[in-house]
Amino acid sequence: MQGYQIIELEYVDDLIKRKVSLEFQVSIILWLIDSCKQDLVCAQLPIQIHLIKVDYMGEYPAIGIKYLEDQNQEDDFSDKIEVFCNSTIKTSSFERFSIFLTEHYDQIQEEVRKFAY
């Protein structure tokens, strides 16, 4: 498959619609991506997962998944990633998110700059 499959989460979409700061949107998405990469089930999926810039009716951040080259074209893991991310949003503590923000501050700022320019 060429390019990325876009995963747009309802919670993040609501933040975008309400024009919540780009830094907060990027922070949440990066935290979810990091959580996916640390999850044993998600980490085993034959995909790469990244923060991407979507340019459709304006620019906004989203989760992008890229299937590995040897992956069966029929497989679609977007539902698994979406379920995992929604569960993480609903069940994770603010403390866990706060720790991520502190430990990844420079990465968050770097990604925000990519959207700003």
Backbone as a ProteinNet text record, in pm:
[ID]
protein_1_A
[PRIMARY]
MQGYQIIELEYVDDLIKRKVSLEFQVSIILWLIDSCKQDLVCAQLPIQIHLIKVDYMGEYPAIGIKYLEDQNQEDDFSDKIEVFCNSTIKTSSFERFSIFLTEHYDQIQEEVRKFAY
[TERTIARY]
84.7	0	88.1	51	123	64.2	148.2	101	53.7	-22.9	-72.3	-222.3	-265.9	-408.1	-433	-528.5	-555.7	-652.7	-619	-708.9	-745.5	-871.8	-922.3	-1011.7	-969.4	-1043.7	-1146.7	-1265.4	-1373.9	-1332.6	-1264.9	-1223.4	-1131.4	-1034.4	-941.5	-1013.6	-1103.5	-1181.8	-1261.4	-1317.9	-1391.9	-1301.2	-1176.3	-1080.9	-1049.2	-1032.1	-1001	-1117.8	-1239.6	-1357.8	-1372.3	-1331.9	-1342	-1219.7	-1128.6	-1007.7	-921.6	-916.1	-826.3	-684.7	-592.6	-457.6	-395.7	-321.7	-250.6	-155.4	-89.9	3.7	-66.5	-187.4	-262	-303.8	-350.6	-389.5	-271.1	-157.6	-36.7	7.3	-0.1	40.2	-43.2	-172.8	-260.6	-229.8	-214.6	-188.2	-53.9	49.2	179.9	174	98.8	82.2	13.6	-89.9	-160.4	-69.8	8.1	101.7	204.5	257.6	354.5	290.9	167.2	96.4	78.2	45.1	30.4	162.3	269.5	400	443.3	394	428.4	334.3	219.6	122.3	168.9	163.9	214	139.4	8.7	-70.5	-43	-52.1	-30	112.3	209	349.1	377.2	295.6	315.7	252.5	170.3	105.5	209.9	197.2	294.9	270	281	256.5	359.1	368.5	437.2	328.5	342.1	239.9	307	249.5	311.7	205.9	251.9	173.8	188.7	77.9	83.3	1.1	33.2	-43.6	-140.6	-268.3	-371.5	-409.2	-417.6	-454.5	-584.6	-693.8	-826.7	-918.1	-967.1	-1049.3	-971.2	-846.9	-755.5	-656.2	-552.6	-451.9	-480.9	-461.8	-481.6	-401.1	-366.8	-290.4	-380.8	-324.4	-397	-295.3	-346.6	-263.3	-259.6	-140.4	-124.9	-59.9	-115.7	-51.2	-6.6	110.7	167.6	192.1	139.6	155.7	293.7	354.7	485.4	472.9	578.4	575.6	528.4	565.1	527.6	389.1	316.9	185.5	81	-8.7	-120.8	-210.1	-237.8	-318.4	-460.1	-505.1	-641.2	-655.6	-545.6	-552.1	-573.9	-653.7	-679.9	-676.1	-577.2	-560.2	-609.3	-669.6	-712.7	-814.3	-903.9	-1003.5	-936.4	-836	-764.9	-695.9	-633.4	-564.7	-666.9	-777.1	-880.8	-941	-971.1	-1025.8	-925.1	-798.9	-695.7	-685.7	-681	-667.1	-788	-907	-1027	-1028.4	-986.2	-977.9	-873.8	-761.3	-656	-706.3	-776.8	-832.2	-927.1	-1008.8	-1111.9	-1058.7	-949.6	-908.3	-775.4	-695.5	-565	-578.1	-485.3	-487.3	-425.5	-466.2	-405	-256.9	-222.7	-82.5	3.6	-46.3	27.8	47.3	-57.4	-47.7	49.2	41.7	129.1	276.3	303.6	441.3	490.4	404.6	442.1	475.4	391.5	416	551.7	583	709.4	828.5	819.1	931.1	950.4	846	853.1	830.5	854.2	827.2	896.6	1024.8	1100.2	1044.3	1009.1	950.9	817.5	736	606.5	627.1	720.3	746.1	796	882.1	934.1	821.1	730	617.3	521.6	497.4	409.6	468.6	600.3	665.6	644.5	639.3	616.1	479.5	382.8	248.5	239.9	319.8	309.5	374.2	460.1	532.4	507.6
-118.8	0	123.7	222.4	348.4	442.8	528.2	630.4	573.4	654.2	618.2	596.5	505.2	493.9	588.1	674.8	776.4	721.3	742.4	707	836.2	870.8	991.5	949.3	983.6	945.4	1052.5	1009.4	1101.9	1205.4	1160	1251.7	1360.7	1322.9	1420.8	1508.7	1451.5	1530.9	1639.4	1605.6	1705.2	1819.7	1787.7	1892.7	1982.1	1922.3	1999.6	2091.1	2039.7	2120.4	2239.1	2218.4	2325.1	2415.1	2389.3	2469.5	2472	2356.5	2340.2	2348.1	2396.8	2425.1	2306.8	2341.1	2241	2161.8	2227.9	2160.2	2050.2	2077.7	1977.5	1861.2	1892	1787.2	1695.9	1755.8	1679.9	1596.9	1654.7	1584.3	1458.2	1470.3	1354.1	1246.5	1284.9	1186.2	1118.1	1194.8	1134	1039.3	1076.3	990.1	858.9	868.7	748.5	659.5	721.1	644.5	574.9	647.9	589.5	473.2	491.2	384.7	262.4	283.9	172	96.3	170.5	106.4	27.4	63.8	-7.6	-124.5	-126.1	-233.5	-359.7	-472.6	-597.1	-639.4	-620.5	-660.5	-566	-437.1	-340.1	-347.1	-367	-371.9	-488.4	-591.9	-708.9	-694.4	-592.1	-573.6	-533.7	-581.5	-550.9	-413.1	-310.5	-172.9	-79.5	38.1	151	252	318.8	414.8	548.5	655.2	787.4	897.4	1010.4	1133.4	1186.6	1218.4	1273.2	1401.8	1479.6	1601	1569.6	1584.8	1562.1	1698.2	1705.1	1830.3	1808.8	1816.2	1799.4	1895.3	1994.3	2098.4	2161.6	2195.8	2250.4	2143.7	2187.1	2093.7	2057.3	1929.3	1885.5	1757.7	1732.1	1611	1488.6	1374.2	1247.5	1135.5	1018.8	899.2	840.7	805.5	740.5	605.3	504.7	373.6	335.9	279.1	233.1	83.5	8.4	-136.7	-172.9	-272.5	-317.5	-379.5	-372.4	-414.8	-557.7	-647.9	-787.4	-818.7	-716.4	-733.5	-769.6	-858.3	-896.7	-774.2	-742.6	-624.7	-632.5	-752.1	-769.4	-730	-734.2	-705.8	-556.5	-527.4	-389	-385.3	-316	-309.9	-178.7	-94.5	35.9	23.1	-74.4	-92.9	-127.9	-214.6	-252.5	-131.1	-49.8	69.6	167.7	186.2	278.7	232.8	104.2	51.3	70.2	39.7	55.9	202.5	293.8	436.7	487.7	450.9	494.5	438.9	315.3	255.1	327.3	361.1	432.7	568.4	639.8	770.2	755.7	652.2	635.4	579.2	501.9	430.5	475.3	548.7	588.7	706.4	713.6	821.4	948.7	1060.4	1186.9	1186.5	1118.7	1111.3	1050.6	946.4	881.6	977.1	1050.6	1149.9	1260.9	1306.1	1412.4	1370.8	1248.2	1197.1	1195.5	1152.5	1153.6	1295.1	1391.5	1530.7	1579	1547.8	1592	1525.2	1395.5	1320.7	1344.9	1387.4	1403.2	1548	1642.1	1782.5	1827.8	1797.4	1842.5	1782	1655	1589.5	1654.7	1683.7	1747.8	1882.8	1962.3	2094.9	2084.8	1986.9	1966.3	1932.5	1845.7	1807.6	1924.8	2003.4	2120.5	2217.8	2237.6	2329.6	2282.7	2153	2102.3	2143.4	2157.8	2200.4	2350.1	2422.1	2567.4	2629.7	2555.1	2614.5	2540.6
0	0	0	-74.6	-77.6	25.4	82.5	175.2	307	376.5	508.5	507	591	620.2	737.7	725.2	826.8	930	1056.3	1165.6	1236.6	1226.9	1291.6	1407.2	1526.2	1645.8	1679.4	1718	1748.3	1853.1	1957.2	2064.2	2009.9	1928.8	1872.3	1771	1692.4	1597.6	1669.8	1784.9	1863.4	1907.2	1942.8	1981.2	1861.9	1746.4	1625.6	1591.4	1596.5	1565.3	1659.6	1784.8	1884.8	1886.7	1793.2	1777.8	1904.2	1973.8	2087.3	2032.8	2112.1	2063.8	1990.1	1886	1806.5	1895.6	1988.2	2077.3	2157.7	2204.9	2280.5	2190.4	2070.3	1975.8	1944.5	1912	1879.8	2000.4	2119.1	2241	2261.6	2245.7	2264	2160.9	2036	1931.5	1954.4	1987.7	2013.8	2133.6	2236.2	2353.8	2315.4	2231.2	2186.4	2100.4	2013.6	1930.9	2018.8	2116.9	2209.5	2286.4	2329.4	2400.9	2312.3	2185	2090.6	2076.4	2063	2043.1	2166.1	2283.5	2405.6	2434.3	2369.9	2390.7	2318.2	2387.6	2330.4	2204.8	2202.7	2085.3	1968.2	1991.9	1884.4	1829.9	1919	1877.1	1782.8	1787	1701.6	1562.8	1544.7	1414.7	1310.4	1187.5	1082.2	1018.9	1103.1	1058.8	1122.3	1063.2	1125	1157.5	1270.4	1311.9	1341.7	1285.3	1295	1311.4	1359.1	1353.6	1211.7	1148.9	1013.3	1006.3	906	877.9	764.9	792	691.3	634.5	502.6	437.5	360.7	436.2	378.1	451.7	381.3	443.6	559	532	631.9	674.9	744.2	792.9	937.4	969.8	1107.1	1131.2	1257.8	1289.5	1299.8	1266.1	1277.4	1293.9	1326.9	1331.8	1191.7	1146.6	1017.3	1036	970.6	975.4	834.4	829.7	703.2	717.9	624.9	626.8	574.1	636.4	591.6	453.5	377.6	236.9	215.7	306.6	288.3	345	381.2	441.7	336.5	373.4	288.6	266.5	143.8	109.7	166.5	199.2	249.9	397.2	472.2	615.5	641.1	741.2	781.1	933.3	986.5	1130.7	1190.9	1110.8	1160.9	1274.3	1264.5	1371.4	1503.7	1499.5	1622.4	1684.7	1601.4	1652.4	1709.5	1640.2	1686.7	1819.6	1831.6	1957	2069.8	2043.2	2145.5	2189.8	2094.3	2127	2205.4	2162.9	2236	2377.8	2393.1	2526.4	2612.6	2552.3	2624.7	2673.1	2586.9	2624.9	2743.8	2742	2844.9	2976	2970.8	3091.4	3151.6	3077.3	3130.4	3225.8	3316.5	3415.3	3357.1	3413.4	3374.4	3410	3517.3	3558.7	3446.9	3385.3	3276.2	3158.5	3124	3016.2	3054.9	3178.5	3227.7	3223.5	3262.4	3256.4	3111.8	3020.5	2878.5	2833.5	2870.7	2831.3	2880.2	3001.7	3060.6	2991.8	2970.7	2913.4	2763.7	2693.8	2548.3	2503.3	2592.1	2561.8	2433.4	2418.6	2300.8	2172.2	2176	2058.6	2021.4	2121.5	2096.7	2029.2	2082.7	2025.7	1881.6	1855.9	1720.6	1623.6	1664.7	1578.1	1556.9	1659.6	1646.3	1545.5	1549.3	1453.5	1309.6	1287.7	1151.3	1098.5	1188.5	1146.7	1128.8	1203	1202.1	1078.5	1010.9	896.6	769.9
[MASK]
+++++++++++++++++++++++++++++++++++++++++++++++++++++++++++++++++++++++++++++++++++++++++++++++++++++++++++++++++++++

